[in-house]
Amino acid sequence: MNVKSTLVEQYKAMGICEEVYSYGEKTERELKERFVAIDEIAEYNQLKVIAAMQKNRVSAECFQMSSGYGYNDLGRDTLEQVYADCFHAKAALVRPQITCGTHALALALMSNLRPGDELLSPVGKPYDTLEEVIGIRPSTGSLAEYGITYRQVEFLPDGGFDFEGIKAAINEKTKLVTIQRSKGYLLRKTLSVAEIGELIRFIKGIRSDIICMVDNCYGEFVEVIEPTDVGADMVVGSLIKNPGGGLAPIGGYIVGKKECIDNAAYRLTSPGLGKEVGASLGVIQSFYQGLFQAPVVVASALKGAIFAANLYEKLGFTVLPDGRESRHDIIQAIKLGSEERLCAFCEGIQAGAPVDSYVTPEPWDMPGYDSKVIMAAGAFVQGSSIELSADGPLKEPYNVYFQGGLTWYHAKFGILMSLQKLYERNLVNKDQIC
């Protein structure tokens, strides 16, 4: 049997025309060396995770369910030490009671800030869902309602840090600095761990007591080091993104200094209780397995992002990062320029999903956003951004943000299907593909 010809026929049967498939194959061949480098990072991170699990003597007993108060939950407590060791941190809070990334970030902020304190973002506006947490957009229970003020410093026009502006913004009230690693719904670069370290050193040089928190969503295991390796006091993320490996059904994590983590635990549960309570409720094994698989899953998502960047860049679209840049998260932004293209792209991603592939995504008023958003996510776990997904706000310049892919082959198929939808509707230059 000729496997290659059979493969081509299978793509055709699944809706990918010969022209789009051939264009994708040519692009993939040009990326072989980059994919090898990604696999080397994944191999290192895989060993790092295994070493942390072995050091902490993970056993079958760790997978037992706890209920009620969750006292003496061996699996929960061991997993938190595994996370701390993976991130080279003193402590960790890894819980199913943390519902999402926004919740994890809100928990870290609200537990380590007090009335009269000031929060500073030295990297511009945070992700949309944090605006209500902070109080940029009024919302019940925001930091602003508790007398916590906020200010931000924009990037310089060249994308660099405005060190003079940051220095001027820091004052006696500044208690915590939040650094968002990924771009969110902005066309700005994602920060490398080295750049985050440079920023933290600068801030600590002004006032060493300022807490530096990093929103690490979409960045875990993309590099061989994490923000805790370069001085971050807290690193925060979601288990239905990178570190959950596509298996965690819910949850979030906070790793870092013990005092910061204890504060978060007391806020999550209750003063006097902290980390001692919080049942694992039967999901703990998926947390372990997801973390174990995460380095390889992240590598697949990275390959998909690089493939998408090169595929669309050659068609004349602005992409961020571009097709040649080093990668520091799994998100790929593509400036599509029209609502029609944005919707077609998302329809393609949805059509390429193993779950709900027959559904047509529609824009809707999603909680936490200031405009309609279209989302494509045929996922095993609802909203899981480490699974193949794409979304974007319906407003100029109609950027789509693509991420995920539990396997490289699924990521490849989904991206080709997104291009197929644009190709069929004459929304791309067919002469560049044929």
LUMLOBA-427287 format. One record per residue (C-alpha): x, y, z; residue number from 1; residue in three letters. Coordinates in pm, whole numbers. Example, Ala and Ser with C-alpha at 12.3 -4.5 7.8 and 13.67 -1.06 7.14 Angstrom:
BEGIN
+--------+--------+--------+-----+------+
!      X !      Y !      Z ! pos ! code !
+--------+--------+--------+-----+------+
!   1230 !   -450 !    780 !   1 !  ALA !
!   1367 !   -106 !    714 !   2 !  SER !
+--------+--------+--------+-----+------+
***
This chain:
BEGIN
+--------+--------+--------+-----+------+
!      X !      Y !      Z ! pos ! code !
+--------+--------+--------+-----+------+
!      0 !      0 !      0 !   1 !  MET !
!    126 !    348 !    -90 !   2 !  ASN !
!     75 !    532 !    240 !   3 !  VAL !
!    129 !    876 !     88 !   4 !  LYS !
!   -138 !    838 !   -179 !   5 !  SER !
!   -373 !    688 !     78 !   6 !  THR !
!   -310 !    986 !    305 !   7 !  LEU !
!   -389 !   1230 !     24 !   8 !  VAL !
!   -713 !   1046 !    -45 !   9 !  GLU !
!   -807 !   1060 !    322 !  10 !  GLN !
!   -757 !   1438 !    328 !  11 !  TYR !
!   -974 !   1467 !     17 !  12 !  LYS !
!  -1245 !   1255 !    177 !  13 !  ALA !
!  -1240 !   1489 !    475 !  14 !  MET !
!  -1286 !   1801 !    264 !  15 !  GLY !
!   -934 !   1925 !    186 !  16 !  ILE !
!   -888 !   1985 !   -186 !  17 !  CYS !
!   -565 !   1888 !   -361 !  18 !  GLU !
!   -452 !   2250 !   -403 !  19 !  GLU !
!   -480 !   2334 !    -32 !  20 !  VAL !
!   -320 !   2003 !     70 !  21 !  TYR !
!    -21 !   2052 !   -164 !  22 !  SER !
!     26 !   2409 !    -42 !  23 !  TYR !
!     28 !   2280 !    316 !  24 !  GLY !
!    277 !   2002 !    236 !  25 !  GLU !
!    520 !   2248 !     81 !  26 !  LYS !
!    497 !   2469 !    389 !  27 !  THR !
!    550 !   2176 !    625 !  28 !  GLU !
!    863 !   2060 !    443 !  29 !  ARG !
!   1020 !   2400 !    499 !  30 !  GLU !
!    968 !   2369 !    876 !  31 !  LEU !
!   1148 !   2041 !    945 !  32 !  LYS !
!   1443 !   2195 !   1131 !  33 !  GLU !
!   1221 !   2409 !   1351 !  34 !  ARG !
!   1009 !   2110 !   1441 !  35 !  PHE !
!   1320 !   1919 !   1548 !  36 !  VAL !
!   1415 !   2205 !   1782 !  37 !  ALA !
!   1065 !   2203 !   1933 !  38 !  ILE !
!   1095 !   1829 !   1998 !  39 !  ASP !
!   1424 !   1884 !   2183 !  40 !  GLU !
!   1257 !   2136 !   2418 !  41 !  ILE !
!    971 !   1890 !   2472 !  42 !  ALA !
!   1217 !   1614 !   2555 !  43 !  GLU !
!   1389 !   1830 !   2817 !  44 !  TYR !
!   1059 !   1934 !   2974 !  45 !  ASN !
!    933 !   1576 !   2972 !  46 !  GLN !
!   1236 !   1470 !   3173 !  47 !  LEU !
!   1183 !   1765 !   3410 !  48 !  LYS !
!    828 !   1651 !   3483 !  49 !  VAL !
!    930 !   1288 !   3532 !  50 !  ILE !
!   1211 !   1395 !   3768 !  51 !  ALA !
!    965 !   1595 !   3981 !  52 !  ALA !
!    723 !   1302 !   3997 !  53 !  MET !
!    998 !   1058 !   4092 !  54 !  GLN !
!   1145 !   1292 !   4353 !  55 !  LYS !
!    806 !   1321 !   4523 !  56 !  ASN !
!    738 !    947 !   4509 !  57 !  ARG !
!    415 !    965 !   4311 !  58 !  VAL !
!    232 !    637 !   4367 !  59 !  SER !
!   -100 !    475 !   4284 !  60 !  ALA !
!   -226 !    592 !   4622 !  61 !  GLU !
!   -198 !    950 !   4497 !  62 !  CYS !
!   -483 !    886 !   4253 !  63 !  PHE !
!   -743 !    808 !   4520 !  64 !  GLN !
!  -1048 !   1032 !   4542 !  65 !  MET !
!  -1109 !   1246 !   4848 !  66 !  SER !
!  -1437 !   1411 !   4942 !  67 !  SER !
!  -1579 !   1640 !   5206 !  68 !  GLY !
!  -1312 !   1849 !   5372 !  69 !  TYR !
!  -1032 !   1670 !   5191 !  70 !  GLY !
!   -810 !   1644 !   5497 !  71 !  TYR !
!   -481 !   1459 !   5444 !  72 !  ASN !
!   -533 !   1426 !   5068 !  73 !  ASP !
!   -204 !   1260 !   4968 !  74 !  LEU !
!   -259 !   1303 !   4594 !  75 !  GLY !
!   -343 !   1673 !   4620 !  76 !  ARG !
!    -52 !   1756 !   4849 !  77 !  ASP !
!    196 !   1553 !   4644 !  78 !  THR !
!     80 !   1708 !   4318 !  79 !  LEU !
!    132 !   2057 !   4457 !  80 !  GLU !
!    489 !   1968 !   4549 !  81 !  GLN !
!    541 !   1821 !   4201 !  82 !  VAL !
!    426 !   2152 !   4050 !  83 !  TYR !
!    652 !   2347 !   4286 !  84 !  ALA !
!    951 !   2136 !   4181 !  85 !  ASP !
!    868 !   2160 !   3808 !  86 !  CYS !
!    865 !   2538 !   3840 !  87 !  PHE !
!   1159 !   2551 !   4083 !  88 !  HIS !
!    934 !   2728 !   4333 !  89 !  ALA !
!    882 !   2699 !   4709 !  90 !  LYS !
!    510 !   2621 !   4703 !  91 !  ALA !
!    211 !   2562 !   4478 !  92 !  ALA !
!   -168 !   2569 !   4488 !  93 !  LEU !
!   -321 !   2333 !   4228 !  94 !  VAL !
!   -694 !   2287 !   4275 !  95 !  ARG !
!  -1012 !   2190 !   4089 !  96 !  PRO !
!  -1184 !   2459 !   4297 !  97 !  GLN !
!   -997 !   2717 !   4084 !  98 !  ILE !
!  -1238 !   2729 !   3793 !  99 !  THR !
!  -1032 !   2893 !   3517 ! 100 !  CYS !
!   -731 !   3111 !   3440 ! 101 !  GLY !
!   -916 !   3434 !   3517 ! 102 !  THR !
!  -1021 !   3291 !   3854 ! 103 !  HIS !
!   -660 !   3191 !   3930 ! 104 !  ALA !
!   -537 !   3541 !   3847 ! 105 !  LEU !
!   -815 !   3708 !   4047 ! 106 !  ALA !
!   -735 !   3481 !   4341 ! 107 !  LEU !
!   -364 !   3565 !   4329 ! 108 !  ALA !
!   -437 !   3939 !   4311 ! 109 !  LEU !
!   -712 !   3958 !   4570 ! 110 !  MET !
!   -521 !   3749 !   4822 ! 111 !  SER !
!   -200 !   3949 !   4802 ! 112 !  ASN !
!   -339 !   4303 !   4775 ! 113 !  LEU !
!   -503 !   4506 !   5051 ! 114 !  ARG !
!   -711 !   4827 !   5052 ! 115 !  PRO !
!   -485 !   5122 !   4978 ! 116 !  GLY !
!   -241 !   4915 !   4771 ! 117 !  ASP !
!   -177 !   4982 !   4402 ! 118 !  GLU !
!   -151 !   4729 !   4121 ! 119 !  LEU !
!     76 !   4811 !   3826 ! 120 !  LEU !
!     84 !   4656 !   3481 ! 121 !  SER !
!    410 !   4752 !   3306 ! 122 !  PRO !
!    304 !   4572 !   2985 ! 123 !  VAL !
!     -7 !   4768 !   2887 ! 124 !  GLY !
!   -369 !   4661 !   2911 ! 125 !  LYS !
!   -432 !   4313 !   3050 ! 126 !  PRO !
!   -649 !   4047 !   2892 ! 127 !  TYR !
!  -1014 !   4147 !   2853 ! 128 !  ASP !
!  -1155 !   3928 !   3132 ! 129 !  THR !
!   -922 !   4090 !   3387 ! 130 !  LEU !
!  -1064 !   4434 !   3322 ! 131 !  GLU !
!  -1362 !   4362 !   3545 ! 132 !  GLU !
!  -1145 !   4194 !   3807 ! 133 !  VAL !
!   -933 !   4508 !   3834 ! 134 !  ILE !
!  -1221 !   4751 !   3790 ! 135 !  GLY !
!  -1113 !   4906 !   3460 ! 136 !  ILE !
!  -1468 !   4816 !   3365 ! 137 !  ARG !
!  -1693 !   4847 !   3672 ! 138 !  PRO !
!  -1800 !   4511 !   3814 ! 139 !  SER !
!  -1926 !   4379 !   4144 ! 140 !  THR !
!  -1642 !   4268 !   4371 ! 141 !  GLY !
!  -1361 !   4426 !   4168 ! 142 !  SER !
!  -1032 !   4535 !   4322 ! 143 !  LEU !
!  -1145 !   4895 !   4274 ! 144 !  ALA !
!  -1443 !   4835 !   4504 ! 145 !  GLU !
!  -1198 !   4738 !   4778 ! 146 !  TYR !
!   -994 !   5054 !   4741 ! 147 !  GLY !
!   -711 !   4900 !   4538 ! 148 !  ILE !
!   -594 !   5136 !   4266 ! 149 !  THR !
!   -447 !   5048 !   3930 ! 150 !  TYR !
!   -221 !   5200 !   3672 ! 151 !  ARG !
!    -48 !   5074 !   3360 ! 152 !  GLN !
!    250 !   5162 !   3145 ! 153 !  VAL !
!    234 !   5098 !   2772 ! 154 !  GLU !
!    506 !   4940 !   2563 ! 155 !  PHE !
!    729 !   5173 !   2365 ! 156 !  LEU !
!    645 !   5210 !   1993 ! 157 !  PRO !
!    919 !   4957 !   1909 ! 158 !  ASP !
!    765 !   4701 !   2145 ! 159 !  GLY !
!   1023 !   4742 !   2420 ! 160 !  GLY !
!    963 !   4812 !   2786 ! 161 !  PHE !
!    922 !   5177 !   2885 ! 162 !  ASP !
!   1166 !   5158 !   3174 ! 163 !  PHE !
!   1149 !   5531 !   3246 ! 164 !  GLU !
!    770 !   5520 !   3249 ! 165 !  GLY !
!    772 !   5215 !   3476 ! 166 !  ILE !
!   1011 !   5381 !   3719 ! 167 !  LYS !
!    792 !   5691 !   3730 ! 168 !  ALA !
!    478 !   5481 !   3789 ! 169 !  ALA !
!    617 !   5295 !   4090 ! 170 !  ILE !
!    538 !   5471 !   4416 ! 171 !  ASN !
!    498 !   5397 !   4787 ! 172 !  GLU !
!    155 !   5238 !   4724 ! 173 !  LYS !
!    277 !   4996 !   4457 ! 174 !  THR !
!    239 !   4649 !   4608 ! 175 !  LYS !
!    214 !   4412 !   4313 ! 176 !  LEU !
!    319 !   4415 !   3947 ! 177 !  VAL !
!    131 !   4192 !   3703 ! 178 !  THR !
!    314 !   4082 !   3388 ! 179 !  ILE !
!    107 !   3919 !   3115 ! 180 !  GLN !
!    330 !   3688 !   2915 ! 181 !  ARG !
!     97 !   3629 !   2620 ! 182 !  SER !
!    -62 !   3886 !   2390 ! 183 !  LYS !
!   -431 !   3838 !   2472 ! 184 !  GLY !
!   -648 !   4018 !   2216 ! 185 !  TYR !
!   -369 !   4258 !   2122 ! 186 !  LEU !
!   -123 !   4254 !   1835 ! 187 !  LEU !
!    180 !   4279 !   2057 ! 188 !  ARG !
!    464 !   4037 !   2099 ! 189 !  LYS !
!    457 !   3761 !   2357 ! 190 !  THR !
!    727 !   3803 !   2619 ! 191 !  LEU !
!   1009 !   3551 !   2645 ! 192 !  SER !
!   1109 !   3426 !   2988 ! 193 !  VAL !
!   1438 !   3614 !   2948 ! 194 !  ALA !
!   1252 !   3940 !   2882 ! 195 !  GLU !
!   1029 !   3879 !   3183 ! 196 !  ILE !
!   1341 !   3826 !   3392 ! 197 !  GLY !
!   1489 !   4153 !   3268 ! 198 !  GLU !
!   1171 !   4338 !   3366 ! 199 !  LEU !
!   1156 !   4175 !   3710 ! 200 !  ILE !
!   1520 !   4261 !   3783 ! 201 !  ARG !
!   1451 !   4623 !   3691 ! 202 !  PHE !
!   1145 !   4643 !   3918 ! 203 !  ILE !
!   1319 !   4469 !   4209 ! 204 !  LYS !
!   1609 !   4711 !   4164 ! 205 !  GLY !
!   1371 !   4996 !   4241 ! 206 !  ILE !
!   1186 !   4823 !   4527 ! 207 !  ARG !
!   1274 !   4468 !   4625 ! 208 !  SER !
!    952 !   4422 !   4824 ! 209 !  ASP !
!    722 !   4457 !   4522 ! 210 !  ILE !
!    549 !   4128 !   4438 ! 211 !  ILE !
!    604 !   4033 !   4074 ! 212 !  CYS !
!    326 !   3810 !   3937 ! 213 !  MET !
!    333 !   3656 !   3589 ! 214 !  VAL !
!     21 !   3552 !   3398 ! 215 !  ASP !
!    176 !   3242 !   3241 ! 216 !  ASN !
!   -130 !   3128 !   3043 ! 217 !  CYS !
!    -34 !   2965 !   2710 ! 218 !  TYR !
!    338 !   2979 !   2795 ! 219 !  GLY !
!    406 !   2672 !   3010 ! 220 !  GLU !
!    664 !   2428 !   2865 ! 221 !  PHE !
!    722 !   2638 !   2553 ! 222 !  VAL !
!   1075 !   2710 !   2678 ! 223 !  GLU !
!   1305 !   2510 !   2906 ! 224 !  VAL !
!   1266 !   2765 !   3187 ! 225 !  ILE !
!    963 !   2929 !   3349 ! 226 !  GLU !
!    918 !   3278 !   3499 ! 227 !  PRO !
!    990 !   3145 !   3850 ! 228 !  THR !
!   1341 !   3067 !   3723 ! 229 !  ASP !
!   1401 !   3439 !   3661 ! 230 !  VAL !
!   1265 !   3591 !   3981 ! 231 !  GLY !
!    885 !   3584 !   3960 ! 232 !  ALA !
!    720 !   3572 !   4305 ! 233 !  ASP !
!    404 !   3415 !   4164 ! 234 !  MET !
!    327 !   3239 !   3837 ! 235 !  VAL !
!    -37 !   3174 !   3752 ! 236 !  VAL !
!   -216 !   2966 !   3492 ! 237 !  GLY !
!   -503 !   2739 !   3393 ! 238 !  SER !
!   -507 !   2360 !   3385 ! 239 !  LEU !
!   -728 !   2356 !   3076 ! 240 !  ILE !
!   -443 !   2522 !   2891 ! 241 !  LYS !
!    -85 !   2395 !   2862 ! 242 !  ASN !
!    -11 !   2220 !   3195 ! 243 !  PRO !
!   -330 !   2013 !   3195 ! 244 !  GLY !
!   -219 !   1835 !   2880 ! 245 !  GLY !
!   -576 !   1817 !   2751 ! 246 !  GLY !
!   -678 !   1576 !   3027 ! 247 !  LEU !
!   -749 !   1804 !   3323 ! 248 !  ALA !
!  -1125 !   1876 !   3316 ! 249 !  PRO !
!  -1099 !   2194 !   3528 ! 250 !  ILE !
!   -855 !   2373 !   3755 ! 251 !  GLY !
!   -590 !   2635 !   3792 ! 252 !  GLY !
!   -252 !   2674 !   3958 ! 253 !  TYR !
!    -43 !   2932 !   4139 ! 254 !  ILE !
!    324 !   2862 !   4210 ! 255 !  VAL !
!    585 !   3078 !   4378 ! 256 !  GLY !
!    691 !   3205 !   4718 ! 257 !  LYS !
!    534 !   3034 !   5017 ! 258 !  LYS !
!    386 !   3351 !   5166 ! 259 !  GLU !
!    212 !   3441 !   4839 ! 260 !  CYS !
!     78 !   3087 !   4796 ! 261 !  ILE !
!    -44 !   3068 !   5156 ! 262 !  ASP !
!   -228 !   3398 !   5107 ! 263 !  ASN !
!   -398 !   3256 !   4798 ! 264 !  ALA !
!   -494 !   2937 !   4982 ! 265 !  ALA !
!   -652 !   3131 !   5269 ! 266 !  TYR !
!   -850 !   3335 !   5017 ! 267 !  ARG !
!   -959 !   3027 !   4820 ! 268 !  LEU !
!  -1085 !   2843 !   5127 ! 269 !  THR !
!  -1094 !   3035 !   5456 ! 270 !  SER !
!   -863 !   3205 !   5705 ! 271 !  PRO !
!   -737 !   2935 !   5938 ! 272 !  GLY !
!   -799 !   2656 !   5686 ! 273 !  LEU !
!   -589 !   2738 !   5378 ! 274 !  GLY !
!   -436 !   2441 !   5196 ! 275 !  LYS !
!   -552 !   2189 !   5456 ! 276 !  GLU !
!   -896 !   2155 !   5297 ! 277 !  VAL !
!  -1022 !   2111 !   4943 ! 278 !  GLY !
!  -1116 !   1765 !   4822 ! 279 !  ALA !
!   -974 !   1640 !   4492 ! 280 !  SER !
!  -1316 !   1493 !   4398 ! 281 !  LEU !
!  -1189 !   1221 !   4165 ! 282 !  GLY !
!  -1006 !   1445 !   3915 ! 283 !  VAL !
!   -659 !   1415 !   4063 ! 284 !  ILE !
!   -541 !   1134 !   3833 ! 285 !  GLN !
!   -624 !   1344 !   3526 ! 286 !  SER !
!   -418 !   1629 !   3678 ! 287 !  PHE !
!   -116 !   1400 !   3709 ! 288 !  TYR !
!   -158 !   1245 !   3366 ! 289 !  GLN !
!   -221 !   1581 !   3204 ! 290 !  GLY !
!     95 !   1730 !   3353 ! 291 !  LEU !
!    290 !   1420 !   3243 ! 292 !  PHE !
!    171 !   1462 !   2884 ! 293 !  GLN !
!    188 !   1841 !   2876 ! 294 !  ALA !
!    539 !   1885 !   2727 ! 295 !  PRO !
!    454 !   1675 !   2420 ! 296 !  VAL !
!    106 !   1826 !   2382 ! 297 !  VAL !
!    254 !   2178 !   2399 ! 298 !  VAL !
!    508 !   2079 !   2132 ! 299 !  ALA !
!    222 !   1973 !   1903 ! 300 !  SER !
!     43 !   2303 !   1961 ! 301 !  ALA !
!    364 !   2495 !   1889 ! 302 !  LEU !
!    411 !   2314 !   1559 ! 303 !  LYS !
!     54 !   2402 !   1466 ! 304 !  GLY !
!    109 !   2768 !   1550 ! 305 !  ALA !
!    428 !   2788 !   1342 ! 306 !  ILE !
!    260 !   2603 !   1055 ! 307 !  PHE !
!    -34 !   2848 !   1062 ! 308 !  ALA !
!    199 !   3149 !   1073 ! 309 !  ALA !
!    393 !   3038 !    766 ! 310 !  ASN !
!     87 !   2920 !    576 ! 311 !  LEU !
!    -99 !   3251 !    609 ! 312 !  TYR !
!    201 !   3483 !    595 ! 313 !  GLU !
!    284 !   3360 !    246 ! 314 !  LYS !
!    -70 !   3453 !    143 ! 315 !  LEU !
!     -8 !   3813 !    241 ! 316 !  GLY !
!   -170 !   3820 !    585 ! 317 !  PHE !
!     -2 !   3990 !    881 ! 318 !  THR !
!     77 !   3729 !   1143 ! 319 !  VAL !
!    215 !   3764 !   1495 ! 320 !  LEU !
!    458 !   3613 !   1567 ! 321 !  PRO !
!    579 !   3601 !   1210 ! 322 !  ASP !
!    684 !   3279 !   1045 ! 323 !  GLY !
!   1047 !   3302 !   1153 ! 324 !  ARG !
!   1033 !   3443 !   1507 ! 325 !  GLU !
!   1121 !   3241 !   1816 ! 326 !  SER !
!    814 !   3122 !   2005 ! 327 !  ARG !
!    722 !   3197 !   2367 ! 328 !  HIS !
!    357 !   3086 !   2377 ! 329 !  ASP !
!    122 !   2869 !   2172 ! 330 !  ILE !
!   -100 !   3149 !   2039 ! 331 !  ILE !
!    -87 !   3255 !   1675 ! 332 !  GLN !
!   -253 !   3582 !   1579 ! 333 !  ALA !
!   -358 !   3639 !   1218 ! 334 !  ILE !
!   -491 !   3973 !   1096 ! 335 !  LYS !
!   -772 !   3865 !    862 ! 336 !  LEU !
!   -911 !   4210 !    788 ! 337 !  GLY !
!  -1280 !   4126 !    756 ! 338 !  SER !
!  -1566 !   3972 !    949 ! 339 !  GLU !
!  -1628 !   3728 !    664 ! 340 !  GLU !
!  -1273 !   3592 !    677 ! 341 !  ARG !
!  -1278 !   3572 !   1058 ! 342 !  LEU !
!  -1601 !   3370 !   1057 ! 343 !  CYS !
!  -1481 !   3144 !    773 ! 344 !  ALA !
!  -1154 !   3071 !    955 ! 345 !  PHE !
!  -1338 !   2975 !   1274 ! 346 !  CYS !
!  -1584 !   2762 !   1077 ! 347 !  GLU !
!  -1286 !   2571 !    938 ! 348 !  GLY !
!  -1137 !   2508 !   1280 ! 349 !  ILE !
!  -1475 !   2387 !   1407 ! 350 !  GLN !
!  -1518 !   2161 !   1103 ! 351 !  ALA !
!  -1181 !   2005 !   1178 ! 352 !  GLY !
!  -1272 !   1914 !   1538 ! 353 !  ALA !
!  -1339 !   1562 !   1669 ! 354 !  PRO !
!  -1628 !   1697 !   1880 ! 355 !  VAL !
!  -1915 !   1909 !   1742 ! 356 !  ASP !
!  -1759 !   1925 !   1395 ! 357 !  SER !
!  -2107 !   1967 !   1246 ! 358 !  TYR !
!  -2173 !   2288 !   1441 ! 359 !  VAL !
!  -2134 !   2631 !   1280 ! 360 !  THR !
!  -1986 !   2880 !   1529 ! 361 !  PRO !
!  -2173 !   3209 !   1564 ! 362 !  GLU !
!  -2059 !   3538 !   1719 ! 363 !  PRO !
!  -2212 !   3611 !   2060 ! 364 !  TRP !
!  -2191 !   3846 !   2357 ! 365 !  ASP !
!  -1958 !   3646 !   2578 ! 366 !  MET !
!  -1929 !   3745 !   2948 ! 367 !  PRO !
!  -1617 !   3947 !   3022 ! 368 !  GLY !
!  -1571 !   4090 !   2671 ! 369 !  TYR !
!  -1662 !   4432 !   2531 ! 370 !  ASP !
!  -1767 !   4312 !   2184 ! 371 !  SER !
!  -1914 !   4004 !   2022 ! 372 !  LYS !
!  -1669 !   3716 !   2002 ! 373 !  VAL !
!  -1667 !   3415 !   1770 ! 374 !  ILE !
!  -1518 !   3098 !   1908 ! 375 !  MET !
!  -1445 !   2764 !   1748 ! 376 !  ALA !
!  -1372 !   2485 !   1993 ! 377 !  ALA !
!  -1479 !   2130 !   1931 ! 378 !  GLY !
!  -1311 !   2014 !   2248 ! 379 !  ALA !
!  -1334 !   1719 !   2486 ! 380 !  PHE !
!  -1315 !   1970 !   2774 ! 381 !  VAL !
!  -1535 !   2277 !   2734 ! 382 !  GLN !
!  -1324 !   2587 !   2669 ! 383 !  GLY !
!   -995 !   2398 !   2675 ! 384 !  SER !
!   -746 !   2623 !   2497 ! 385 !  SER !
!   -481 !   2353 !   2470 ! 386 !  ILE !
!   -721 !   2170 !   2237 ! 387 !  GLU !
!   -759 !   2295 !   1881 ! 388 !  LEU !
!   -945 !   2625 !   1900 ! 389 !  SER !
!   -968 !   2972 !   1751 ! 390 !  ALA !
!  -1144 !   3288 !   1854 ! 391 !  ASP !
!  -1153 !   3657 !   1788 ! 392 !  GLY !
!  -1356 !   3969 !   1863 ! 393 !  PRO !
!  -1580 !   4101 !   1588 ! 394 !  LEU !
!  -1412 !   4437 !   1556 ! 395 !  LYS !
!  -1134 !   4591 !   1352 ! 396 !  GLU !
!   -887 !   4464 !   1244 ! 397 !  PRO !
!  -1063 !   4126 !   1274 ! 398 !  TYR !
!   -776 !   3933 !   1425 ! 399 !  ASN !
!   -814 !   3563 !   1486 ! 400 !  VAL !
!   -622 !   3396 !   1767 ! 401 !  TYR !
!   -545 !   3033 !   1697 ! 402 !  PHE !
!   -408 !   2795 !   1957 ! 403 !  GLN !
!   -385 !   2435 !   2067 ! 404 !  GLY !
!   -386 !   2092 !   1917 ! 405 !  GLY !
!   -344 !   1781 !   2132 ! 406 !  LEU !
!   -155 !   1624 !   1840 ! 407 !  THR !
!     37 !   1788 !   1559 ! 408 !  TRP !
!   -168 !   1598 !   1302 ! 409 !  TYR !
!   -493 !   1736 !   1433 ! 410 !  HIS !
!   -351 !   2088 !   1444 ! 411 !  ALA !
!   -236 !   2050 !   1083 ! 412 !  LYS !
!   -576 !   1925 !    969 ! 413 !  PHE !
!   -761 !   2206 !   1146 ! 414 !  GLY !
!   -539 !   2474 !    995 ! 415 !  ILE !
!   -577 !   2327 !    648 ! 416 !  LEU !
!   -954 !   2320 !    698 ! 417 !  MET !
!   -951 !   2689 !    797 ! 418 !  SER !
!   -770 !   2769 !    472 ! 419 !  LEU !
!  -1008 !   2543 !    279 ! 420 !  GLN !
!  -1307 !   2753 !    395 ! 421 !  LYS !
!  -1138 !   3076 !    284 ! 422 !  LEU !
!  -1033 !   2914 !    -46 ! 423 !  TYR !
!  -1386 !   2794 !   -125 ! 424 !  GLU !
!  -1531 !   3142 !    -66 ! 425 !  ARG !
!  -1265 !   3324 !   -271 ! 426 !  ASN !
!  -1138 !   3502 !     40 ! 427 !  LEU !
!   -773 !   3430 !    -43 ! 428 !  VAL !
!   -568 !   3468 !   -358 ! 429 !  ASN !
!   -607 !   3128 !   -524 ! 430 !  LYS !
!   -316 !   3193 !   -759 ! 431 !  ASP !
!    -78 !   3183 !   -458 ! 432 !  GLN !
!   -206 !   2841 !   -357 ! 433 !  ILE !
!   -238 !   2666 !   -690 ! 434 !  CYS !
+--------+--------+--------+-----+------+
***
